[in-house]
Amino acid sequence: MTSGQRRGRWSGVPLEDRQALRRDELVAAGVQLLGQESGPAVTVRAVCREAGLTERYFYESFGDRDDFVRAAYDDVCTRAMSTLMSATTPREAVERFVALMVDDPVRGRVLLLAPEVEPVLVRSG
């Protein structure tokens, strides 16, 4: 490395991996914003601020805000379904679902409340 170069956060990480990591960071930020106790406040700017990334990286992964909200909601649903599907009895599934809601109230609010207040989720059912 020459004296003028810096090794940054993404140094040595292949482009596809960097893009996937940034997308994951954006989705995690979106889940936090969707699951706020005060209700969702999801704007592109707020998501980027929460993730510590620029809007350029937002649009690298998502076509628009609606695509993003669906992706964040799908992430929560996928994790919840994985938890439920690993149960061996109906009782265990209910217990795991309740534990999921109690242990991670942010994701619980996203799962249960976001479809009622987020326009893109209301439209898509």
NUDO-295698 format. One record per residue: x negated, y negated, z of N, C-alpha, C in turn. Coordinates in pm, 1 decimal, m for minus. Atoms other than C-alpha are relative to their C-alpha. Layout:
! residues N
      n.c1      n.c2      n.c3     ca.c1     ca.c2     ca.c3      c.c1      c.c2      c.c3
         X         Y         Z         X         Y         Z         X         Y         Z
...
END
This chain:
! residues 125
      n.c1      n.c2      n.c3     ca.c1     ca.c2     ca.c3      c.c1      c.c2      c.c3
     m85.7     116.8       0.0       0.0       0.0       0.0     m90.3    m123.0       0.0
      78.2     122.3       2.7    m139.9    m343.0     m88.7      45.5     m91.2     111.7
     m30.2      86.9    m114.0    m143.8    m622.6     165.4     130.8     m76.2     m16.3
    m123.6      73.9      21.6     158.0    m794.0       4.0     126.1      84.3       7.5
    m116.8     m87.8      m1.3     386.7    m489.8      19.2      40.8      33.0     143.0
     m51.9     m41.9    m130.4     609.9    m394.4     309.2      66.8     134.9     m16.4
     m75.8    m124.8      m1.8     748.3     m58.3     399.5     130.2     m32.1      70.2
    m130.5      36.1     m53.9    1117.1    m115.2     449.8      79.4     119.5      46.2
     m95.0     m98.2     m50.8    1413.8      73.1     578.7      17.4     117.0     m95.8
     m28.3    m103.7      99.2    1455.5     268.9     254.7    m126.2      53.3     m67.4
     124.9     m39.5      62.6    1089.0     324.2     173.2     m12.6     152.0      m8.1
      19.3    m142.7      20.2    1031.7     668.5      24.9     127.2      81.7     m11.6
    m127.9     m71.4       9.0    1403.4     756.7      11.1      50.3     m10.4    m144.2
     m48.9       4.3     138.7    1533.4     854.9    m336.0     128.0     m84.2     m13.7
    m112.6      89.6      26.3    1792.8     622.8    m492.7     134.4      62.4      37.2
    m129.5     m63.7     m27.9    2081.7     871.6    m471.1      22.8      15.8     150.1
     m11.1     m14.1    m145.6    2008.8     934.4    m103.4      27.3    m135.1      65.5
     m24.1     134.8     m54.2    1993.4     559.8     m31.6     144.9     m40.9     m22.2
    m138.8      35.5      30.0    2327.9     509.5    m205.2      96.3      76.0      90.1
     m87.2     m81.2     m86.0    2487.2     794.9      m8.4      m6.5     m47.7     144.9
      14.0      49.1    m137.5    2347.5     665.1     320.7      71.9    m133.4      18.5
     m69.0     129.2      m9.6    2474.2     312.9     250.2     150.7      19.5      m3.5
    m144.1     m27.8       6.9    2816.2     450.3     155.6      49.3      51.5     134.9
     m37.1     m52.2    m131.8    2827.5     644.9     482.7       4.3    m110.9     105.0
       1.3     111.9     m94.6    2734.2     330.7     676.9     121.8     m89.9     m20.0
    m117.8      81.7      28.7    3009.4     134.8     503.4     127.2      68.5      48.2
    m119.2     m73.6     m44.3    3268.6     406.4     570.5       8.4      m1.9     152.3
      m0.4       3.3    m146.8    3165.4     422.8     937.7      43.8    m137.5      50.6
     m41.2     135.4     m38.2    3203.5      45.1     961.5     149.1     m19.0     m24.7
    m142.2      11.6      31.6    3543.3      65.9     794.2      87.3      73.3      99.3
     m75.7     m74.9    m100.7    3662.3     330.6    1037.7       9.2     m82.5     128.1
      m1.8      83.3    m120.4    3562.6     103.8    1326.6      97.6    m116.8     m15.1
     m89.6     114.0      21.7    3749.1    m190.7    1173.7     145.7      43.5     m11.9
    m137.3     m50.7      12.2    4057.0      14.4    1082.6      56.2      42.1     135.3
     m44.7     m52.4    m128.1    4070.4     154.0    1434.4      m8.7     m96.6     116.0
       5.7      98.5    m108.3    4039.7    m169.8    1631.1     130.0      m1.3      78.3
    m119.9       6.1     m83.9    4277.5    m198.0    1923.8      92.7    m112.9     m42.3
     m80.8     115.2      40.7    4393.2    m534.2    1792.6      62.7      19.2    m137.5
     m52.7     m26.9     133.3    4482.2    m375.8    1460.1    m108.2     m16.2    m104.0
     102.8       3.6     103.3    4294.3    m341.1    1135.0     m28.1    m141.6     m49.1
      44.1     126.9      56.5    4095.5    m636.0    1006.3    m105.2      31.7    m105.2
      93.9     m51.3      99.3    3939.0    m488.4     695.9      m6.6     m93.6    m119.8
      32.9      77.9     118.9    3790.5    m732.5     450.4    m136.2      49.0     m47.3
     130.5     m41.2      51.4    3492.1    m666.5     227.1    m109.3     m65.5      83.2
     101.3      72.8     m77.2    3296.6    m930.9     416.0     m15.0      58.1     140.5
       5.8     m55.8    m135.8    3387.3    m785.5     757.6     m67.0     137.3       0.2
      60.9    m133.4       9.9    3290.8    m433.4     648.8    m150.6     m12.9     m19.5
     142.6      18.6      26.5    2957.0    m551.8     512.9     m72.5     m52.8     123.2
      59.9      54.0    m122.8    2886.5    m751.0     828.5     m15.5     111.1     103.9
       2.6    m110.0     m97.4    2973.4    m450.3    1049.0    m107.6     103.0     m36.1
      97.9     m99.5      46.0    2750.8    m220.8     837.4    m141.3     m57.1     m12.1
     130.6      62.3      18.4    2468.1    m473.2     806.8     m50.0      11.1    m143.5
      33.4     m11.4     142.2    2479.1    m451.1     426.6      64.2    m114.6     m77.6
     m56.1     106.7      82.5    2553.0    m694.0     145.0     115.5      52.5     m84.9
    m112.9     m36.5      85.8    2858.5    m698.3     m79.0     m46.1      77.1    m123.7
      53.4     m74.0     115.3    2639.0    m572.1    m361.1       8.8     150.7      26.2
      m1.8    m142.6     m32.7    2612.9    m237.8    m182.4     141.9      51.4      19.3
    m140.6     m39.6     m10.0    2984.4    m234.3    m109.8      51.0      39.7    m138.3
     m51.2     m24.6     135.0    3064.9    m258.0    m480.7     m80.7     105.8     m75.7
      75.8    m112.2      55.1    2792.8      m3.6    m559.1      75.4     131.2      25.6
     m68.2    m123.2     m40.7    3010.1     255.3    m381.3     150.7      m1.0     m20.6
    m146.1       8.7       5.0    3367.8     127.0    m409.9      42.8    m102.1    m104.1
     m50.9      89.9     102.7    3568.9     m31.6    m689.2      63.0    m125.2      57.7
     m65.0     113.4     m64.5    3766.3    m254.4    m455.2      35.1      37.6     144.3
     m36.4     m20.8    m139.8    3900.1    m288.4    m102.1      92.3     120.5      16.5
     m93.6    m111.9     m10.7    4181.8     m39.7    m163.8     m71.5     134.9     m10.3
      79.1    m123.6      11.0    3937.6     230.3    m279.8     m73.6      27.3     130.6
      75.2     m13.1    m124.6    3734.9     164.4      31.8      88.8      46.0     115.6
     m90.4     m36.4    m110.1    4029.6     182.9     273.4      41.8     145.9     m13.1
     m35.8    m141.0      20.7    4138.1     511.7     118.3    m116.1      92.1      38.0
     117.3     m82.9     m31.8    3782.7     648.5     152.8     m21.7       9.1     151.0
      17.1      m1.6    m145.7    3759.1     548.3     519.7     108.5      85.2      65.2
    m110.2     m79.7     m54.7    4101.7     698.3     593.4     m19.6     148.3     m32.4
      25.5    m139.1      39.0    4014.8    1015.6     400.4    m109.5      62.5      85.4
     107.4     m50.0     m85.7    3696.4    1049.8     606.5      56.0      44.1     135.1
     m61.0     m33.4    m129.0    3899.0    1044.9     928.8      89.0     123.5     m14.2
     m89.5    m115.0      21.4    4157.9    1287.4     788.5     m78.2     129.0     m20.5
      81.5    m118.9      25.9    3891.0    1528.6     666.3     m59.4      54.4     129.0
      57.1     m44.7    m128.1    3724.4    1538.3    1007.7     107.4      58.2      90.8
    m109.8     m51.2     m83.1    4057.5    1586.4    1182.6      44.0     137.5     m49.4
     m41.2    m129.4      55.4    4156.5    1868.6     947.5    m103.4     108.1      28.8
     106.1     m95.9     m30.5    3821.6    2037.0     999.1      11.2      48.0     144.5
     m18.2     m35.0    m141.0    3877.9    2027.1    1374.6     119.6      92.0      17.2
    m121.2     m81.0     m13.7    4229.3    2167.1    1341.5     m15.2     137.3     m64.7
      13.3    m126.5      72.4    4137.0    2437.1    1090.1     m91.7      98.9      72.0
      89.7     m90.7     m71.6    3869.8    2576.2    1320.0      67.6      64.9     120.9
     m74.6     m60.2    m111.5    4132.5    2657.3    1584.5      50.8     137.8     m40.7
     m45.3    m136.3      30.2    4235.3    3020.3    1610.9     145.2      24.8      39.4
    m140.7     m13.5     m39.0    4578.9    2967.8    1768.0      67.5    m135.8     m12.6
     m70.9     128.3       4.3    4848.9    2701.2    1739.2     m26.5     m83.8     125.8
      25.7      72.2    m125.1    4793.8    2609.0    2104.3    m138.0     m66.5      m3.7
     135.1      54.8       9.5    4422.9    2562.2    2043.9      m3.2    m117.6     m97.9
      m6.0     109.8      96.8    4499.9    2343.0    1741.0      57.0    m125.4      64.8
     m59.9     114.9     m69.3    4723.6    2118.5    1952.1     m98.2     m56.6     102.1
      97.0      46.1     m99.8    4463.3    2102.2    2228.4    m115.0     m75.6     m66.0
     108.6      67.6      72.0    4193.1    2009.1    1978.3      45.4    m134.7     m55.6
     m52.4     126.3      52.2    4413.9    1743.3    1821.3      10.2    m103.7     111.8
     m10.8      91.5    m114.3    4487.9    1588.4    2161.1    m139.3     m43.6      44.4
     136.9      34.7     m38.7    4118.2    1603.6    2251.2     m60.9     m98.8     m98.7
      50.3      91.5     102.2    4033.0    1433.6    1922.9      53.1    m141.4      23.6
     m61.5     130.8     m23.8    4275.3    1149.5    2000.1     m55.4     m66.1     126.6
      47.9      53.5    m128.0    4149.1    1108.8    2358.3    m149.1     m31.1      m6.6
     145.1      16.4       3.8    3777.3    1152.4    2289.9     m45.7    m106.8     m98.5
      37.3      98.9     101.5    3770.8     923.4    1986.6     122.6     m84.2     m35.3
    m121.7      78.4      23.0    4051.2     667.3    2018.6      m4.0     m85.1    m126.7
       9.2      77.7     124.4    3920.1     465.1    1724.0      50.7      84.5    m116.6
     m45.0     m88.5     107.8    3965.3     759.5    1487.4     146.5      38.2      19.3
    m140.9     m29.2     m26.3    4294.7     841.0    1657.1      90.6    m110.4     m50.8
     m80.4     112.6      49.1    4426.7     492.2    1582.7       0.5      m4.1    m152.1
       4.7      m1.8     146.8    4307.6     519.0    1223.0      95.8     105.7     m52.6
     m81.4    m111.4      47.3    4478.1     853.4    1178.9     149.0     m26.8      16.4
    m142.3      13.8     m30.5    4807.7     758.9    1340.3      60.1    m135.8     m35.3
     m57.2     133.9      16.3    4846.2     382.3    1297.2     m32.6     m67.2    m133.2
      38.8      68.5     124.1    4656.9     272.0     986.2      99.6      21.1    m113.7
     m95.6     m16.5     110.3    4909.6     429.8     745.0     124.9     m87.0      14.1
    m118.1      84.5     m21.1    5180.4     211.9     899.4     m25.7    m146.8     m29.5
      28.7     142.8      12.7    4999.6    m120.1     864.3     m90.7     m34.9    m117.1
      93.3      26.3     109.2    4751.0     m84.4     582.0      74.0      19.2    m132.4
     m83.6      m7.1     120.8    4928.8    m166.0     252.0     m35.1     113.3     m96.4
      37.3    m104.4      96.3    4729.1      75.0      33.4      36.7     138.7      52.0
     m37.0    m129.6     m57.2    4799.0     362.3     273.5     151.2      15.7       7.0
    m146.4      m4.0       0.2    5167.8     272.0     298.2      48.8      40.6    m138.7
     m39.0     m29.9     138.3    5194.3     283.1     m82.7     m31.9     142.9     m39.3
      40.6    m133.7      44.1    5006.8     610.4    m120.1      60.3     110.6      85.1
     m69.2     m97.8     m83.4    5197.6     782.4     161.4     m92.5      84.7      70.2
END
